[in-house]
Amino acid sequence: MSFEEEVIPLFIVGAAIVSILELVAGCVLLRHMHKARNRLIAHTVSTIIALLFLVRSIFANWLGAEVGIASISNSVNIGLFGIFWAISVFLLLSIIDILTCSSRKEP
């Protein structure tokens, strides 16, 4: 796939900045809710892993990745992206559940 030269590092750096901001802001907001905070950390790590597989699939040529058969490598990378993204979404939903349950307990 062809891209302008600056798109690839911009995507990678942008995704890293957003992930770091999500992690820092979430940890600050959830500092007293340890269970939710730990799941937020797991969510962010899972999202980063998913993005690594996506980046490897989309930008393999630019990254200089050596693959045997590109179609198989891309299929595996997209599949792993989907798995880690799904894990990330389930963790986020569990955080929402924790937060809504804790708000129901307070008068």
N, C-alpha and C positions, 0 to 999 in steps of 0.2 A: 504494500500500500504506500502511496507516495504522499508526503506532507511537506509543507514548508519547513525549512531547517529549524526554525525557532519553536515550532509547535511542540515537538517531542519534549525538550527540556522544560518548556513552560507547563505542559501537562503534568510532568513528573513533580516539578517543584510546587506547582499549584496544589496538587493532590496531597503532597507532604505537608504544606502549610495548613490546609483545611483540616487534615487529620490531627495535627499538633494543636490547633486552636480548639477543635472539638474536645480533645483529651483534657487540655488545661481548663477550659471553661466548664466542662462537665465535672471534673474533679473539684473545682472550686464550689460549684453549685451543690454538689452532692457530698460535701466534706463530712457531714454528720450522718450520712446514710451509707454505711460501709458496704452493705450487700449490693445496693444499686450502683455505687461507685465502682466496685470490683467488676460488676457486669458491664459497666460502661467501658472500662479498660479492656475487657475481653472483646467487646463489640468493636472498639477502635482497632485493636490488633487484628481481629478477623477481617475487618474492612481493608486494612493495609495489605494483608496477605492476598485478599481477593484482587485488589488493584495491581499487585505485583504480577499475578498470573495474567491479568488483562493486558498490562503493559508488555509483558513478554510475548503475548500473542500478537498484539497490534504492531508493536515496534521492534520485532525480532531482528529484522534486517539492519536497522539503525544501531541496535545494541550489539550487533556482531554475534548473536547467538548461533551456535552450531547445532543444527537439527538434522536428523537423518532424513525423515520424510516430513516436509512442512505441514501437510494437511493433517497428519496424525498428531504432530506436536501442537498445532493450533487447536485441534479438537480436545485434546487433553487439557490444555491451558484454559480454554473456555469452560470446560466441564468443572475444573477445579475452582475457577473464578465463581461459577454458579453455586457450588457447594459452600465456599467460604462466605459468599454474599448472603446466602440463605441463613447460615449460622449467625451472621451479623444482624440480620433482620430479626431473628428469633430472640437474640439477646436484647435488642432494642425494645421489642415488645414486652419482654420480661421486666425490663426497667420501668416501662410505663405501668405495668401491672403492680409492681412494688410501690410506685409512687401513688397510684390511685388507691391501693389498699391502705397505705399509711394515712392518706388524707381522709378516708372514711372513718378511721379510728379517732381522729381528733374532733372535738365538738365544734 
